[in-house]
Amino acid sequence: MKKILYVEDDEDTLMAVKVLLETQGYQVRGATNGKEALKLIAEEDFNLILLDIMLPDMSGWDIFQKLHKDTPEKKVAFLSVMPVSEERKKVLLKAGAMDYIMKPFDKEDLIRRINKICKK
């Protein structure tokens, strides 16, 4: 079973995405801040780390940069309400992010994109 860590400070969104992905056969852990996320990443092996950008203690971008520096093989994608330009999205993908998914998202599109990342 593929394991996903979803880092999201909004508990309702965290639970909604967790339930959605679990119905697709994923095991999902949640973290509501960067410190908690980094602790879980150090303790467990995840097939995908899904990051919100705006977190209470550090940004998802900060977490991504730390992970990419320490463990560049980790698969990381963003799920955020923060709009990014196509140019910024290209920079993120070139830096190693697997995808940048905008909230609100279409459930089927989210599932399709997560499946695609986890199969790579």
TIVO-2410 file (N, C-alpha, C; in nm, 3 decimals):
# residues 120
REC num residu      c1      c2      c3 atome chaine
REC   1      M   0.084  -0.118   0.000     N      A
REC   1      M   0.000   0.000   0.000    CA      A
REC   1      M   0.089   0.125   0.000     C      A
REC   2      K   0.058   0.218  -0.088     N      A
REC   2      K   0.135   0.342  -0.097    CA      A
REC   2      K   0.100   0.434   0.019     C      A
REC   3      K   0.204   0.496   0.077     N      A
REC   3      K   0.185   0.586   0.190    CA      A
REC   3      K   0.208   0.730   0.148     C      A
REC   4      I   0.114   0.815   0.190     N      A
REC   4      I   0.121   0.958   0.160    CA      A
REC   4      I   0.119   1.036   0.291     C      A
REC   5      L   0.205   1.136   0.300     N      A
REC   5      L   0.199   1.232   0.409    CA      A
REC   5      L   0.139   1.360   0.352     C      A
REC   6      Y   0.028   1.404   0.410     N      A
REC   6      Y  -0.035   1.528   0.367    CA      A
REC   6      Y  -0.015   1.631   0.477     C      A
REC   7      V   0.053   1.740   0.443     N      A
REC   7      V   0.085   1.847   0.538    CA      A
REC   7      V  -0.008   1.963   0.509     C      A
REC   8      E  -0.103   1.985   0.601     N      A
REC   8      E  -0.210   2.084   0.582    CA      A
REC   8      E  -0.256   2.132   0.719     C      A
REC   9      D  -0.256   2.264   0.740     N      A
REC   9      D  -0.295   2.317   0.871    CA      A
REC   9      D  -0.445   2.329   0.890     C      A
REC  10      D  -0.524   2.325   0.782     N      A
REC  10      D  -0.669   2.330   0.795    CA      A
REC  10      D  -0.719   2.186   0.816     C      A
REC  11      E  -0.767   2.159   0.938     N      A
REC  11      E  -0.806   2.022   0.974    CA      A
REC  11      E  -0.917   1.966   0.887     C      A
REC  12      D  -1.013   2.050   0.846     N      A
REC  12      D  -1.122   2.003   0.761    CA      A
REC  12      D  -1.070   1.958   0.625     C      A
REC  13      T  -0.982   2.038   0.566     N      A
REC  13      T  -0.924   2.003   0.437    CA      A
REC  13      T  -0.838   1.878   0.450     C      A
REC  14      L  -0.760   1.872   0.556     N      A
REC  14      L  -0.675   1.755   0.582    CA      A
REC  14      L  -0.760   1.628   0.586     C      A
REC  15      M  -0.868   1.631   0.663     N      A
REC  15      M  -0.953   1.512   0.675    CA      A
REC  15      M  -1.022   1.478   0.543     C      A
REC  16      A  -1.069   1.579   0.471     N      A
REC  16      A  -1.138   1.553   0.343    CA      A
REC  16      A  -1.045   1.485   0.243     C      A
REC  17      V  -0.923   1.536   0.230     N      A
REC  17      V  -0.826   1.478   0.137    CA      A
REC  17      V  -0.783   1.340   0.185     C      A
REC  18      K  -0.763   1.326   0.315     N      A
REC  18      K  -0.724   1.196   0.373    CA      A
REC  18      K  -0.829   1.091   0.339     C      A
REC  19      V  -0.956   1.120   0.365     N      A
REC  19      V  -1.064   1.025   0.337    CA      A
REC  19      V  -1.072   0.995   0.187     C      A
REC  20      L  -1.063   1.097   0.105     N      A
REC  20      L  -1.067   1.078  -0.041    CA      A
REC  20      L  -0.957   0.984  -0.088     C      A
REC  21      L  -0.834   1.008  -0.043     N      A
REC  21      L  -0.722   0.924  -0.086    CA      A
REC  21      L  -0.728   0.784  -0.026     C      A
REC  22      E  -0.779   0.773   0.096     N      A
REC  22      E  -0.791   0.640   0.157    CA      A
REC  22      E  -0.893   0.554   0.083     C      A
REC  23      T  -0.997   0.618   0.027     N      A
REC  23      T  -1.094   0.541  -0.053    CA      A
REC  23      T  -1.032   0.488  -0.181     C      A
REC  24      Q  -0.918   0.544  -0.219     N      A
REC  24      Q  -0.847   0.500  -0.339    CA      A
REC  24      Q  -0.736   0.399  -0.306     C      A
REC  25      G  -0.728   0.359  -0.179     N      A
REC  25      G  -0.632   0.257  -0.140    CA      A
REC  25      G  -0.500   0.308  -0.085     C      A
REC  26      Y  -0.488   0.437  -0.065     N      A
REC  26      Y  -0.367   0.494  -0.007    CA      A
REC  26      Y  -0.375   0.493   0.145     C      A
REC  27      Q  -0.261   0.480   0.210     N      A
REC  27      Q  -0.253   0.500   0.355    CA      A
REC  27      Q  -0.206   0.644   0.372     C      A
REC  28      V  -0.282   0.726   0.443     N      A
REC  28      V  -0.252   0.869   0.454    CA      A
REC  28      V  -0.229   0.908   0.599     C      A
REC  29      R  -0.115   0.972   0.622     N      A
REC  29      R  -0.085   1.034   0.752    CA      A
REC  29      R  -0.099   1.184   0.732     C      A
REC  30      G  -0.136   1.252   0.837     N      A
REC  30      G  -0.151   1.397   0.831    CA      A
REC  30      G  -0.059   1.467   0.928     C      A
REC  31      A  -0.016   1.585   0.890     N      A
REC  31      A   0.061   1.673   0.977    CA      A
REC  31      A   0.006   1.813   0.959     C      A
REC  32      T  -0.005   1.888   1.069     N      A
REC  32      T  -0.064   2.022   1.060    CA      A
REC  32      T   0.039   2.134   1.064     C      A
REC  33      N   0.167   2.098   1.072     N      A
REC  33      N   0.272   2.201   1.068    CA      A
REC  33      N   0.402   2.138   1.017     C      A
REC  34      G   0.497   2.222   0.988     N      A
REC  34      G   0.623   2.176   0.932    CA      A
REC  34      G   0.705   2.091   1.027     C      A
REC  35      K   0.710   2.130   1.153     N      A
REC  35      K   0.789   2.055   1.251    CA      A
REC  35      K   0.737   1.911   1.263     C      A
REC  36      E   0.606   1.897   1.273     N      A
REC  36      E   0.544   1.765   1.281    CA      A
REC  36      E   0.572   1.685   1.153     C      A
REC  37      A   0.564   1.752   1.038     N      A
REC  37      A   0.589   1.685   0.910    CA      A
REC  37      A   0.732   1.632   0.903     C      A
REC  38      L   0.828   1.715   0.938     N      A
REC  38      L   0.969   1.673   0.931    CA      A
REC  38      L   0.997   1.558   1.027     C      A
REC  39      K   0.932   1.558   1.143     N      A
REC  39      K   0.947   1.447   1.238    CA      A
REC  39      K   0.894   1.317   1.177     C      A
REC  40      L   0.774   1.322   1.118     N      A
REC  40      L   0.716   1.203   1.055    CA      A
REC  40      L   0.801   1.153   0.938     C      A
REC  41      I   0.854   1.247   0.859     N      A
REC  41      I   0.937   1.210   0.744    CA      A
REC  41      I   1.064   1.139   0.790     C      A
REC  42      A   1.118   1.182   0.905     N      A
REC  42      A   1.239   1.118   0.960    CA      A
REC  42      A   1.209   0.978   1.013     C      A
REC  43      E   1.086   0.956   1.059     N      A
REC  43      E   1.049   0.829   1.122    CA      A
REC  43      E   0.991   0.727   1.024     C      A
REC  44      E   0.927   0.773   0.918     N      A
REC  44      E   0.856   0.683   0.826    CA      A
REC  44      E   0.898   0.708   0.682     C      A
REC  45      D   0.873   0.607   0.600     N      A
REC  45      D   0.901   0.620   0.457    CA      A
REC  45      D   0.769   0.643   0.384     C      A
REC  46      F   0.760   0.755   0.313     N      A
REC  46      F   0.639   0.788   0.239    CA      A
REC  46      F   0.666   0.782   0.089     C      A
REC  47      N   0.566   0.737   0.013     N      A
REC  47      N   0.577   0.735  -0.133    CA      A
REC  47      N   0.556   0.874  -0.191     C      A
REC  48      L   0.483   0.959  -0.117     N      A
REC  48      L   0.457   1.095  -0.161    CA      A
REC  48      L   0.436   1.184  -0.040     C      A
REC  49      I   0.491   1.305  -0.048     N      A
REC  49      I   0.467   1.407   0.053    CA      A
REC  49      I   0.393   1.519  -0.018     C      A
REC  50      L   0.272   1.544   0.029     N      A
REC  50      L   0.185   1.645  -0.031    CA      A
REC  50      L   0.182   1.765   0.061     C      A
REC  51      L   0.228   1.880   0.011     N      A
REC  51      L   0.248   1.998   0.095    CA      A
REC  51      L   0.156   2.114   0.061     C      A
REC  52      D   0.100   2.173   0.166     N      A
REC  52      D   0.035   2.303   0.154    CA      A
REC  52      D   0.149   2.406   0.161     C      A
REC  53      I   0.130   2.522   0.105     N      A
REC  53      I   0.234   2.625   0.110    CA      A
REC  53      I   0.231   2.701   0.242     C      A
REC  54      M   0.111   2.745   0.282     N      A
REC  54      M   0.099   2.830   0.401    CA      A
REC  54      M   0.074   2.744   0.525     C      A
REC  55      L   0.177   2.731   0.607     N      A
REC  55      L   0.168   2.655   0.731    CA      A
REC  55      L   0.204   2.748   0.847     C      A
REC  56      P   0.164   2.714   0.969     N      A
REC  56      P   0.185   2.806   1.081    CA      A
REC  56      P   0.331   2.830   1.121     C      A
REC  57      D   0.419   2.732   1.104     N      A
REC  57      D   0.555   2.747   1.154    CA      A
REC  57      D   0.661   2.763   1.045     C      A
REC  58      M   0.634   2.715   0.927     N      A
REC  58      M   0.725   2.731   0.813    CA      A
REC  58      M   0.645   2.707   0.687     C      A
REC  59      S   0.695   2.747   0.575     N      A
REC  59      S   0.619   2.728   0.452    CA      A
REC  59      S   0.644   2.589   0.394     C      A
REC  60      G   0.550   2.545   0.313     N      A
REC  60      G   0.569   2.419   0.242    CA      A
REC  60      G   0.691   2.426   0.152     C      A
REC  61      W   0.719   2.544   0.100     N      A
REC  61      W   0.838   2.563   0.017    CA      A
REC  61      W   0.965   2.537   0.098     C      A
REC  62      D   0.968   2.585   0.225     N      A
REC  62      D   1.084   2.560   0.312    CA      A
REC  62      D   1.104   2.410   0.336     C      A
REC  63      I   0.993   2.340   0.360     N      A
REC  63      I   1.000   2.195   0.380    CA      A
REC  63      I   1.053   2.128   0.254     C      A
REC  64      F   0.998   2.168   0.139     N      A
REC  64      F   1.042   2.112   0.011    CA      A
REC  64      F   1.192   2.132  -0.010     C      A
REC  65      Q   1.240   2.253   0.014     N      A
REC  65      Q   1.382   2.282  -0.006    CA      A
REC  65      Q   1.469   2.196   0.086     C      A
REC  66      K   1.428   2.181   0.211     N      A
REC  66      K   1.504   2.098   0.305    CA      A
REC  66      K   1.505   1.952   0.259     C      A
REC  67      L   1.390   1.901   0.221     N      A
REC  67      L   1.381   1.763   0.174    CA      A
REC  67      L   1.463   1.742   0.047     C      A
REC  68      H   1.452   1.836  -0.045     N      A
REC  68      H   1.522   1.822  -0.172    CA      A
REC  68      H   1.674   1.824  -0.151     C      A
REC  69      K   1.719   1.902  -0.053     N      A
REC  69      K   1.862   1.908  -0.023    CA      A
REC  69      K   1.909   1.779   0.046     C      A
REC  70      D   1.830   1.732   0.144     N      A
REC  70      D   1.870   1.615   0.224    CA      A
REC  70      D   1.838   1.481   0.157     C      A
REC  71      T   1.724   1.473   0.092     N      A
REC  71      T   1.679   1.348   0.030    CA      A
REC  71      T   1.611   1.378  -0.103     C      A
REC  72      P   1.689   1.408  -0.207     N      A
REC  72      P   1.630   1.450  -0.334    CA      A
REC  72      P   1.544   1.344  -0.402     C      A
REC  73      E   1.554   1.219  -0.358     N      A
REC  73      E   1.474   1.114  -0.419    CA      A
REC  73      E   1.329   1.113  -0.371     C      A
REC  74      K   1.299   1.186  -0.263     N      A
REC  74      K   1.162   1.191  -0.211    CA      A
REC  74      K   1.070   1.260  -0.312     C      A
REC  75      K   0.951   1.201  -0.329     N      A
REC  75      K   0.851   1.260  -0.418    CA      A
REC  75      K   0.769   1.360  -0.338     C      A
REC  76      V   0.766   1.484  -0.388     N      A
REC  76      V   0.695   1.592  -0.321    CA      A
REC  76      V   0.607   1.662  -0.423     C      A
REC  77      A   0.483   1.690  -0.383     N      A
REC  77      A   0.392   1.770  -0.465    CA      A
REC  77      A   0.326   1.873  -0.375     C      A
REC  78      F   0.277   1.979  -0.437     N      A
REC  78      F   0.210   2.085  -0.362    CA      A
REC  78      F   0.060   2.079  -0.388     C      A
REC  79      L  -0.018   2.103  -0.284     N      A
REC  79      L  -0.164   2.116  -0.293    CA      A
REC  79      L  -0.197   2.243  -0.216     C      A
REC  80      S  -0.219   2.351  -0.289     N      A
REC  80      S  -0.229   2.480  -0.223    CA      A
REC  80      S  -0.330   2.572  -0.289     C      A
REC  81      V  -0.381   2.664  -0.209     N      A
REC  81      V  -0.471   2.767  -0.259    CA      A
REC  81      V  -0.392   2.884  -0.319     C      A
REC  82      M  -0.262   2.887  -0.293     N      A
REC  82      M  -0.176   2.995  -0.343    CA      A
REC  82      M  -0.159   2.984  -0.494     C      A
REC  83      P  -0.207   3.083  -0.568     N      A
REC  83      P  -0.189   3.076  -0.713    CA      A
REC  83      P  -0.042   3.097  -0.751     C      A
REC  84      V   0.001   3.024  -0.851     N      A
REC  84      V   0.136   3.042  -0.902    CA      A
REC  84      V   0.128   3.058  -1.053     C      A
REC  85      S   0.217   3.138  -1.105     N      A
REC  85      S   0.223   3.157  -1.250    CA      A
REC  85      S   0.277   3.030  -1.314     C      A
REC  86      E   0.256   3.017  -1.443     N      A
REC  86      E   0.310   2.902  -1.516    CA      A
REC  86      E   0.463   2.902  -1.507     C      A
REC  87      E   0.523   3.021  -1.506     N      A
REC  87      E   0.669   3.031  -1.495    CA      A
REC  87      E   0.717   2.979  -1.361     C      A
REC  88      R   0.647   3.017  -1.253     N      A
REC  88      R   0.683   2.970  -1.118    CA      A
REC  88      R   0.663   2.819  -1.108     C      A
REC  89      K   0.555   2.770  -1.168     N      A
REC  89      K   0.528   2.627  -1.167    CA      A
REC  89      K   0.642   2.552  -1.237     C      A
REC  90      K   0.691   2.606  -1.348     N      A
REC  90      K   0.803   2.544  -1.419    CA      A
REC  90      K   0.928   2.540  -1.330     C      A
REC  91      V   0.951   2.647  -1.254     N      A
REC  91      V   1.065   2.653  -1.162    CA      A
REC  91      V   1.052   2.545  -1.056     C      A
REC  92      L   0.932   2.530  -0.999     N      A
REC  92      L   0.909   2.428  -0.897    CA      A
REC  92      L   0.931   2.287  -0.953     C      A
REC  93      L   0.879   2.263  -1.071     N      A
REC  93      L   0.895   2.131  -1.132    CA      A
REC  93      L   1.041   2.103  -1.165     C      A
REC  94      K   1.110   2.206  -1.213     N      A
REC  94      K   1.253   2.190  -1.243    CA      A
REC  94      K   1.333   2.165  -1.115     C      A
REC  95      A   1.287   2.224  -1.004     N      A
REC  95      A   1.356   2.207  -0.875    CA      A
REC  95      A   1.330   2.069  -0.814     C      A
REC  96      G   1.236   1.994  -0.872     N      A
REC  96      G   1.214   1.858  -0.824    CA      A
REC  96      G   1.074   1.829  -0.775     C      A
REC  97      A   0.985   1.928  -0.771     N      A
REC  97      A   0.847   1.901  -0.731    CA      A
REC  97      A   0.781   1.817  -0.840     C      A
REC  98      M   0.695   1.725  -0.798     N      A
REC  98      M   0.627   1.636  -0.893    CA      A
REC  98      M   0.505   1.703  -0.957     C      A
REC  99      D   0.440   1.795  -0.883     N      A
REC  99      D   0.320   1.861  -0.935    CA      A
REC  99      D   0.286   1.978  -0.845     C      A
REC 100      Y   0.199   2.067  -0.897     N      A
REC 100      Y   0.145   2.178  -0.818    CA      A
REC 100      Y  -0.005   2.179  -0.846     C      A
REC 101      I  -0.082   2.138  -0.746     N      A
REC 101      I  -0.226   2.125  -0.761    CA      A
REC 101      I  -0.293   2.239  -0.685     C      A
REC 102      M  -0.383   2.308  -0.754     N      A
REC 102      M  -0.451   2.423  -0.694    CA      A
REC 102      M  -0.578   2.379  -0.620     C      A
REC 103      K  -0.602   2.443  -0.505     N      A
REC 103      K  -0.729   2.430  -0.434    CA      A
REC 103      K  -0.815   2.549  -0.475     C      A
REC 104      P  -0.943   2.534  -0.486     N      A
REC 104      P  -1.015   2.408  -0.474    CA      A
REC 104      P  -0.984   2.318  -0.594     C      A
REC 105      F  -0.988   2.190  -0.573     N      A
REC 105      F  -0.952   2.095  -0.677    CA      A
REC 105      F  -1.073   2.008  -0.712     C      A
REC 106      D  -1.069   1.953  -0.830     N      A
REC 106      D  -1.166   1.853  -0.873    CA      A
REC 106      D  -1.120   1.719  -0.817     C      A
REC 107      K  -1.207   1.647  -0.749     N      A
REC 107      K  -1.169   1.522  -0.682    CA      A
REC 107      K  -1.108   1.421  -0.779     C      A
REC 108      E  -1.172   1.404  -0.895     N      A
REC 108      E  -1.120   1.307  -0.992    CA      A
REC 108      E  -0.984   1.349  -1.045     C      A
REC 109      D  -0.966   1.480  -1.065     N      A
REC 109      D  -0.838   1.531  -1.113    CA      A
REC 109      D  -0.729   1.508  -1.008     C      A
REC 110      L  -0.761   1.534  -0.882     N      A
REC 110      L  -0.664   1.512  -0.774    CA      A
REC 110      L  -0.623   1.365  -0.769     C      A
REC 111      I  -0.720   1.276  -0.773     N      A
REC 111      I  -0.690   1.133  -0.770    CA      A
REC 111      I  -0.604   1.093  -0.889     C      A
REC 112      R  -0.640   1.139  -1.007     N      A
REC 112      R  -0.563   1.107  -1.128    CA      A
REC 112      R  -0.419   1.153  -1.114     C      A
REC 113      R  -0.399   1.274  -1.065     N      A
REC 113      R  -0.264   1.329  -1.053    CA      A
REC 113      R  -0.182   1.259  -0.946     C      A
REC 114      I  -0.246   1.225  -0.833     N      A
REC 114      I  -0.176   1.151  -0.727    CA      A
REC 114      I  -0.139   1.011  -0.778     C      A
REC 115      N  -0.231   0.945  -0.846     N      A
REC 115      N  -0.201   0.812  -0.903    CA      A
REC 115      N  -0.083   0.819  -0.998     C      A
REC 116      K  -0.080   0.921  -1.081     N      A
REC 116      K   0.028   0.938  -1.178    CA      A
REC 116      K   0.163   0.954  -1.106     C      A
REC 117      I   0.166   1.038  -1.003     N      A
REC 117      I   0.291   1.061  -0.929    CA      A
REC 117      I   0.336   0.932  -0.861     C      A
REC 118      C   0.243   0.860  -0.797     N      A
REC 118      C   0.280   0.741  -0.721    CA      A
REC 118      C   0.322   0.625  -0.811     C      A
REC 119      K   0.286   0.629  -0.938     N      A
REC 119      K   0.329   0.524  -1.031    CA      A
REC 119      K   0.466   0.549  -1.090     C      A
REC 120      K   0.515   0.674  -1.083     N      A
REC 120      K   0.646   0.707  -1.140    CA      A
REC 120      K   0.757   0.638  -1.065     C      A
***
